[in-house]
């Protein structure tokens, strides 16, 4: 399970790097940067929650949500 958690972390890092590359290559107004940050957060949340759901058989555990 630790290896899978590491892989999920790497995937989220690569996802973030893709946003950074787009942000550096094309200058945006601050409003669009805010939208990109929200989209990244939603995507990272979906990836993380799907990992939790798959490895805990769909049950929500307090220690996962606390940190």
C-alpha positions, 0 to 999 in steps of 0.5 A, a space after each residue: 500500500 505504501 508503494 501505491 501511495 508513492 505512485 499516487 504522489 508521483 502522479 499528482 506531482 506530474 499533474 502539477 508540473 503540467 500546470 506549471 509548464 502551461 503557466 510558464 509557457 503562456 502568461 495568464 491574467 491572475 483570474 485564469 491562474 486562480 481557475 487553474 489552481 481550482 482545477 488542479 485542486 479538484 483533480 488532485 482531490 479526485 485522484 486522492 479520493 479514488 486511491 483511498 476508495 480503492 484501498 479501503 474498500 470504500 470506507 471512510 476512515 478518520 485517520 485518512 481524513 485527518 492527515 
